[in-house]
Every structure is written in structure tokens, then in C-alpha cells.
Amino acid sequence: MLPYHPTLRLKLGEYVAASRIARDVQEHIRPRFVICPPKERDPEKGAPLSPDEIAHYSGERMGKYWPVRPAFVDPQFVAPALGDNGIKTLFRIAQGRNPNLIPVATVADLFNPIYKGFLRSKSPRLGVYVPFSEVEPDTLLRGLHEVGARPEDTVVFLDFTGADLMPEIAAGSVAGVFDFLNECAVWARIVFQGSAFPAKNPAAVGADKLVPRDEWKTFLAAMRECSVQREVIAYGDFGADCGEMAFSTKGGGRPIRHLRYTTPDHTLVVRGGKEGQDRDVMKQVFQRILDSGHFAGQHFSYADDRIWRGAKGLDGCGNASMWREWNTAHHLTRVVRDLGALEGIKFADARVSQPSQQISWLEDDDMVIEPS
């Protein structure tokens, strides 16, 4: 079932997290990077990007933060603003920096001949995004023919956003869609994409909330029910976020001071209080994660080390982009480790930074001072 295919928004916290996680974890990840639309405020620039800047900056960032390994690039939310020339520029820059970046098209995009120019000789050559309610194999196959791609060189991202993902309800339906697609053609991969995390923060101010990871449980149950070969099906979610791609159109507004901490079966949402400065509120958030009984340990990932240090007052509180980064880094590590466990793959503990300790000469029983 590895590699893991998370959908990550091309936001600062998410692409930085992907670039910083441990290398033995990173090598099992094939993200689908979704490029944010023009009105989304860019934290590095401090303002929304123009369509031309989106094409150039997005290509450069993916090349910089994901420079070697394969990944998928999904421009569906910026395509209307970029137009054909802008999309060409985006992929020219991105694939120039990393030739292993693979374009993702919607089914409608497949009838646009410009996508032919992005295909590489390697397999997979193309990703196709398909909502679960719009699976039409005949149209999909005709579209692949239009751009000169074969099913065996194509990864299908099957998005279950909007579906009820309670395992006892959804597992059979998801398995049925897997089987249906598999009977229509031989695919490079069929990737499940889903999230049961709500669009609105579920934790009350100052409180904790455990959200079941129904997408994970449904995927595992569907794998047991379907007849598709195990290596053809892959797991994907939306990182530590929900599946709804709703992008803010205006800046400002105080970010919610919280962390989302992925456990084997749940997402623990720890939300800070309304009053107080960020450093005090977030220090309490960090400590509540350590005290929750769900903390995976300082050595689990670099994000866990950072949470531990923040709780001890050894580092600062971070900012909204860094909270997103730590959420994402821990989540990616959690999923890869859990998928790896199903296949007997083990991972090394992350390196951590130990606080320095001052030696007390007076407390050293072995120290003998000879009289002068």
C-alpha cells in the first residue's frame, strides 16, 4: 500500500513539512500538491499572487522543496486564471527543477491538447483527478486517448470528499468503486483520497476534541473487501486537514491557536484559550498534547521534538504557518509509519535536540579538589 499519496495544499506550512520530514519517511510519500488560487494570500510575499507569479513561484517552490522524488502537481484551482500559457509556464518551470513532477488533470482537462506537452517518458506519466460521484470510465479512457496517455501509465486520484466515510456504511461502496475501475482498465494506481475531518474546527475554545479518522478505517476495510491487487490500491488523505478545498479570499483575521495531532485512530485537536499572548497559550497547548496520553514521543518526528521543546519552554510558540507545518509533519510521519507496519517496514527514530545542562561542580561526588 506504500507509497502514501497525501493531497497537500501548496501552502508554506505544508510544503515545508514535506521537505523536512525524515528521509526514510519521505521516500515513501508521493504527494499531490494542489496549487492555491490567485486570491489566496501568500505568506512569503505577504499579498495575493498575480497569475504570472503563481505560475513562476509555484514551479520554483515545488522544485526547491521537493527537488528529486516524484510528486503530482494539480493546477485545477488556478487553471482558469492562468490559462493555457500560464499552465505551460508552470509545468515548464516545475519540471525543469524536478523532472519527476507529474501533472494532474481533471477529466475535462484531458480533452485539452496542451496536456500532451507535460507527459514524460517515465511511468506514471499522468494523474487524473476524479470525484467519486463522477466515475465514468468511457469518458476517462477517451480523454486519456486524446492526450496520448495509457491507463497503465496513469494514476487515478479517486476523491471521496462529501461522502459519508463511516466504515460500516462506506467500506462496501468504496470497495465497489475500486473493483469497477479495475475492471475497466489496468491502471498504474488507484488512489483513495478522503478525510473525515470537519471543515470547521471541532474543538471549543480552550478544549480538546478527538475526531475519528474514519477515512483511514474505511480504506482498510475497503481493501479487505475489494478484489483489486493490493499493490494497485494506494491510500491518500488531505494531510492533517479536511477534504474541502475552500481557500480564503482575504487576509487578516486572527488564526485559531491550536494543533491537530494525529493518533493511530483519531485526530486530537487541542485548542488554546481565547485570552493571553500566543507564547503562553501555545505553551499550554504543547503541554496538553504531552499530557494527553496520545503523545508519540519526542523521537517520533521533528515536529514532535518541537512540540516537546515548546512545552518545556525551550523554543518559541511559532506562528500559524508553523502550526500547520507541525500538524502536517507529524501526520505524514504517522501515516507512513502505520502503512509501513502493515508491510513489515520499520523506521528509525527522529533525531532530537537535547537541552544543554549546566554542570554543578559542587554536586559532583567524584570531583576531588586537591589543596594547593
C-alpha positions as CSV (number, residue, x, y, z in Angstrom):
1,M,0.0,0.0,0.0
2,L,3.0,2.3,0.1
3,P,3.8,4.8,-1.2
4,Y,1.3,7.1,0.6
5,H,-0.4,9.8,-1.6
6,P,-1.4,12.8,0.6
7,T,-3.1,15.8,-1.0
8,L,-1.2,18.9,0.2
9,R,-2.1,22.4,-0.4
10,L,0.9,24.4,-1.8
11,K,0.9,26.5,1.4
12,L,4.0,27.4,3.3
13,G,3.4,25.1,6.3
14,E,2.6,22.1,4.2
15,Y,5.4,22.1,1.6
16,V,7.9,23.0,4.2
17,A,6.8,20.0,6.3
18,A,7.0,17.7,3.4
19,S,10.6,18.8,2.7
20,R,11.7,18.5,6.4
21,I,10.4,15.1,7.5
22,A,12.9,12.3,7.9
23,R,14.3,10.9,4.7
24,D,13.3,7.3,5.3
25,V,9.7,8.5,5.7
26,Q,9.9,11.0,2.8
27,E,10.9,8.3,0.3
28,H,7.5,6.6,0.8
29,I,5.5,9.7,0.0
30,R,4.1,10.8,-3.4
31,P,2.2,13.9,-2.6
32,R,-0.4,15.6,-4.8
33,F,0.3,19.3,-4.5
34,V,-2.8,21.5,-5.1
35,I,-1.9,25.0,-6.1
36,C,-3.8,27.7,-4.3
37,P,-5.9,30.2,-6.3
38,P,-4.9,33.8,-7.0
39,K,-6.9,35.4,-4.2
40,E,-5.2,33.3,-1.6
41,R,-2.8,35.4,0.5
42,D,0.8,34.2,0.0
43,P,2.7,34.3,3.4
44,E,6.1,34.6,1.8
45,K,5.1,37.6,-0.3
46,G,2.6,38.9,2.2
47,A,0.0,39.5,-0.5
48,P,-2.0,37.6,-3.1
49,L,0.0,36.4,-6.1
50,S,-0.8,37.5,-9.7
51,P,-1.5,34.7,-12.2
52,D,2.0,35.1,-13.6
53,E,3.6,35.0,-10.2
54,I,1.5,31.8,-9.4
55,A,3.0,30.1,-12.4
56,H,6.6,31.1,-11.6
57,Y,6.5,30.9,-7.8
58,S,4.7,27.5,-7.7
59,G,7.0,25.9,-10.1
60,E,10.1,27.2,-8.2
61,R,8.8,26.2,-4.8
62,M,8.0,22.7,-5.8
63,G,11.4,22.3,-7.4
64,K,13.0,23.8,-4.3
65,Y,11.1,21.9,-1.5
66,W,10.6,18.7,-3.4
67,P,13.6,18.6,-5.8
68,V,14.1,14.9,-6.5
69,R,11.3,12.5,-5.7
70,P,8.1,12.0,-7.7
71,A,5.1,14.1,-6.9
72,F,1.9,15.2,-8.6
73,V,1.0,18.8,-9.5
74,D,-2.7,19.7,-9.6
75,P,-3.5,23.2,-11.0
76,Q,-7.2,22.8,-11.3
77,F,-8.0,25.7,-8.9
78,V,-5.7,28.1,-10.8
79,A,-6.2,26.9,-14.4
80,P,-9.0,29.5,-15.2
81,A,-6.7,32.3,-14.1
82,L,-3.5,31.0,-15.6
83,G,-4.9,29.9,-19.0
84,D,-3.1,27.6,-21.3
85,N,0.1,29.7,-21.4
86,G,0.3,30.1,-17.7
87,I,-0.2,26.3,-17.2
88,K,2.6,25.7,-19.7
89,T,4.9,28.1,-17.8
90,L,4.0,26.4,-14.5
91,F,5.0,22.9,-15.7
92,R,8.0,24.1,-17.7
93,I,9.5,25.7,-14.5
94,A,8.4,22.9,-12.2
95,Q,9.6,20.0,-14.4
96,G,12.7,21.9,-15.2
97,R,13.6,21.9,-11.5
98,N,12.3,18.3,-10.9
99,P,11.7,16.1,-13.9
100,N,9.8,13.7,-11.7
101,L,6.9,16.1,-11.1
102,I,3.8,14.6,-12.7
103,P,0.8,16.7,-14.0
104,V,-2.7,16.1,-12.6
105,A,-5.6,16.7,-14.9
106,T,-9.3,16.7,-14.4
107,V,-11.3,14.5,-16.8
108,A,-12.4,17.7,-18.6
109,D,-8.7,18.7,-18.9
110,L,-7.9,15.5,-20.8
111,F,-9.7,17.0,-23.8
112,N,-7.3,20.0,-23.8
113,P,-4.3,19.1,-26.1
114,I,-1.8,21.2,-24.0
115,Y,-1.6,18.4,-21.5
116,K,0.2,16.3,-24.1
117,G,3.3,18.5,-23.7
118,F,3.7,17.7,-20.0
119,L,3.9,14.0,-20.3
120,R,7.2,12.3,-19.6
121,S,8.6,9.0,-20.9
122,K,8.5,7.5,-17.4
123,S,5.6,5.8,-15.8
124,P,3.4,7.1,-14.3
125,R,3.1,9.9,-16.7
126,L,-0.2,11.4,-15.6
127,G,-2.5,11.7,-12.7
128,V,-6.2,12.2,-13.2
129,Y,-8.5,13.6,-10.5
130,V,-11.9,12.0,-10.4
131,P,-14.7,12.8,-7.7
132,F,-16.3,9.5,-6.5
133,S,-19.7,10.6,-7.9
134,E,-18.3,11.2,-11.4
135,V,-16.7,7.9,-12.2
136,E,-17.3,7.4,-16.0
137,P,-14.7,5.0,-17.4
138,D,-15.7,5.5,-21.0
139,T,-15.1,9.3,-20.8
140,L,-12.0,8.8,-18.8
141,L,-10.5,6.4,-21.4
142,R,-11.4,8.6,-24.3
143,G,-9.7,11.5,-22.6
144,L,-6.5,9.6,-22.0
145,H,-6.5,8.7,-25.7
146,E,-6.9,12.4,-26.6
147,V,-3.6,13.3,-24.7
148,G,-1.8,10.1,-25.7
149,A,-1.6,8.5,-22.3
150,R,-2.3,4.9,-21.4
151,P,-4.2,3.7,-18.4
152,E,-1.2,1.7,-17.3
153,D,0.8,5.0,-17.1
154,T,-2.0,6.8,-15.3
155,V,-2.7,7.2,-11.5
156,V,-6.4,7.8,-10.7
157,F,-7.0,10.0,-7.7
158,L,-10.4,9.0,-6.5
159,D,-11.7,11.7,-4.2
160,F,-14.4,10.7,-1.7
161,T,-14.9,14.3,-0.3
162,G,-18.5,14.7,0.5
163,A,-19.2,11.0,1.1
164,D,-20.1,9.6,4.5
165,L,-16.9,7.8,5.5
166,M,-18.2,5.9,8.5
167,P,-16.6,2.4,7.8
168,E,-19.7,0.4,8.4
169,I,-21.5,2.5,5.8
170,A,-18.8,3.4,3.3
171,A,-16.4,0.4,3.1
172,G,-18.5,-1.7,0.7
173,S,-19.2,1.3,-1.6
174,V,-15.5,2.3,-1.7
175,A,-14.6,-1.3,-2.5
176,G,-17.2,-1.4,-5.2
177,V,-15.7,1.7,-6.9
178,F,-12.2,0.1,-6.7
179,D,-13.5,-3.0,-8.4
180,F,-15.4,-1.1,-11.0
181,L,-12.4,1.0,-12.1
182,N,-10.1,-2.0,-12.0
183,E,-12.4,-4.0,-14.3
184,C,-12.3,-1.2,-16.9
185,A,-8.6,-1.0,-17.4
186,V,-5.1,-1.8,-16.0
187,W,-4.1,1.4,-14.0
188,A,-0.7,2.4,-12.7
189,R,-2.5,3.0,-9.4
190,I,-5.9,3.8,-8.0
191,V,-5.5,6.2,-5.0
192,F,-8.2,6.6,-2.4
193,Q,-8.5,10.3,-1.2
194,G,-10.7,11.2,1.7
195,S,-10.9,13.0,5.0
196,A,-13.5,12.8,7.8
197,F,-12.0,15.9,9.5
198,P,-14.7,18.6,9.6
199,A,-14.3,21.9,7.7
200,K,-14.9,23.9,10.9
201,N,-12.6,23.5,13.9
202,P,-14.4,21.0,16.1
203,A,-12.8,21.9,19.4
204,A,-14.3,24.5,21.7
205,V,-12.1,27.4,22.8
206,G,-9.7,26.0,25.4
207,A,-10.8,22.5,25.0
208,D,-9.7,19.2,23.4
209,K,-11.6,17.1,20.8
210,L,-10.9,13.6,19.4
211,V,-12.1,13.2,15.8
212,P,-12.2,9.6,14.5
213,R,-10.1,9.0,11.4
214,D,-12.9,7.3,9.5
215,E,-11.2,7.8,6.2
216,W,-8.3,5.5,7.4
217,K,-10.6,2.9,8.8
218,T,-12.8,2.9,5.7
219,F,-9.8,2.5,3.5
220,L,-8.5,-0.5,5.4
221,A,-12.0,-2.1,5.4
222,A,-12.4,-1.5,1.7
223,M,-9.0,-3.1,1.0
224,R,-10.2,-6.2,2.7
225,E,-13.5,-6.3,0.7
226,C,-12.3,-5.4,-2.8
227,S,-10.7,-7.9,-5.3
228,V,-8.1,-5.5,-6.6
229,Q,-4.5,-6.5,-6.2
230,R,-3.0,-4.9,-3.1
231,E,-0.2,-3.1,-5.0
232,V,-2.7,-1.3,-7.3
233,I,-4.6,0.5,-4.5
234,A,-3.0,3.3,-2.5
235,Y,-4.0,5.4,0.5
236,G,-4.3,9.1,0.4
237,D,-5.9,11.8,2.5
238,F,-5.6,15.6,2.9
239,G,-2.8,15.7,5.4
240,A,-4.0,17.0,8.7
241,D,-6.8,19.0,7.0
242,C,-10.3,18.4,5.7
243,G,-11.0,17.4,2.2
244,E,-12.9,20.6,1.3
245,M,-10.7,22.9,-0.8
246,A,-12.0,26.2,0.5
247,F,-9.4,29.0,0.1
248,S,-9.6,32.3,1.9
249,T,-10.1,35.3,-0.3
250,K,-9.0,37.9,2.2
251,G,-6.1,38.3,4.6
252,G,-6.3,39.3,8.2
253,G,-8.2,37.7,11.0
254,R,-6.6,36.0,14.0
255,P,-5.6,32.4,13.3
256,I,-7.1,29.8,15.7
257,R,-4.4,28.9,18.2
258,H,-4.4,25.1,18.1
259,L,-2.7,22.0,17.0
260,R,-4.1,18.8,15.3
261,Y,-2.2,15.8,16.5
262,T,-2.8,12.5,14.5
263,T,-3.0,9.3,16.5
264,P,-3.4,5.8,15.1
265,D,-7.2,6.1,15.0
266,H,-8.1,9.7,15.7
267,T,-7.1,13.3,15.3
268,L,-6.6,15.1,18.7
269,V,-7.5,18.7,18.3
270,V,-6.0,20.8,21.1
271,R,-7.3,24.4,21.1
272,G,-5.9,27.2,23.1
273,G,-7.8,29.7,25.2
274,K,-9.1,33.0,23.9
275,E,-7.1,35.3,26.2
276,G,-3.4,35.7,26.6
277,Q,-0.4,36.0,24.3
278,D,0.5,33.4,21.8
279,R,3.6,32.2,23.6
280,D,1.6,31.4,26.8
281,V,-1.4,29.9,25.1
282,M,0.6,27.7,22.8
283,K,2.9,26.5,25.5
284,Q,-0.2,25.2,27.3
285,V,-1.3,23.6,24.0
286,F,2.0,21.8,23.7
287,Q,1.9,20.6,27.3
288,R,-1.7,19.3,26.9
289,I,-0.5,17.2,24.0
290,L,2.3,15.8,26.1
291,D,-0.2,15.0,28.9
292,S,-3.0,13.7,26.7
293,G,-1.8,10.1,26.6
294,H,-1.6,10.3,22.8
295,F,1.9,11.8,22.5
296,A,4.0,9.5,20.3
297,G,7.3,10.7,21.9
298,Q,9.9,13.3,21.3
299,H,11.7,11.0,18.8
300,F,8.7,10.2,16.6
301,S,9.3,13.2,14.2
302,Y,11.0,16.6,14.2
303,A,7.5,18.1,14.8
304,D,7.1,16.0,18.0
305,D,10.5,17.2,19.1
306,R,9.4,20.8,18.5
307,I,6.2,20.2,20.5
308,W,8.2,18.8,23.4
309,R,10.6,21.7,23.4
310,G,7.8,24.2,23.2
311,A,6.1,22.6,26.2
312,K,9.4,22.8,28.2
313,G,9.8,26.5,27.2
314,L,13.0,25.7,25.3
315,D,11.6,27.1,22.0
316,G,9.2,29.8,21.0
317,C,5.5,29.3,20.2
318,G,5.8,29.6,16.4
319,N,3.1,31.1,14.2
320,A,0.1,30.0,12.1
321,S,2.3,28.6,9.3
322,M,4.5,26.7,11.7
323,W,1.5,25.2,13.5
324,R,0.3,24.0,10.1
325,E,3.8,22.7,9.4
326,W,4.0,20.7,12.7
327,N,0.5,19.3,12.2
328,T,1.4,18.2,8.7
329,A,4.9,16.8,9.6
330,H,3.6,14.7,12.4
331,H,0.6,13.5,10.3
332,L,2.8,12.4,7.3
333,T,5.1,10.5,9.6
334,R,2.2,8.8,11.5
335,V,0.6,7.6,8.2
336,V,3.8,6.3,6.6
337,R,4.8,4.5,9.8
338,D,1.4,2.9,10.1
339,L,1.3,1.9,6.4
340,G,4.8,0.6,6.8
341,A,3.8,-1.5,9.8
342,L,1.3,-3.3,7.6
343,E,4.1,-4.3,5.3
344,G,6.7,-5.0,7.9
345,I,8.7,-1.9,7.3
346,K,10.4,-0.2,10.3
347,F,11.6,3.4,10.6
348,A,14.4,5.0,12.6
349,D,13.6,7.4,15.4
350,A,14.0,11.0,14.5
351,R,17.0,12.9,15.7
352,V,16.2,15.3,18.6
353,S,17.9,18.2,20.1
354,Q,18.7,17.8,23.8
355,P,18.7,20.8,26.1
356,S,22.1,21.7,27.4
357,Q,22.7,21.2,31.1
358,Q,25.0,23.2,33.3
359,I,27.4,21.1,35.3
360,S,27.3,21.8,39.0
361,W,30.8,21.3,40.4
362,L,29.5,21.2,43.9
363,E,27.2,18.3,43.2
364,D,29.8,16.1,41.5
365,D,30.6,13.5,44.1
366,D,33.5,12.2,42.1
367,M,35.2,15.5,41.9
368,V,38.1,15.8,44.4
369,I,39.9,19.2,44.7
370,E,43.4,18.9,46.0
371,P,44.6,21.7,48.3
372,S,47.2,23.9,46.7
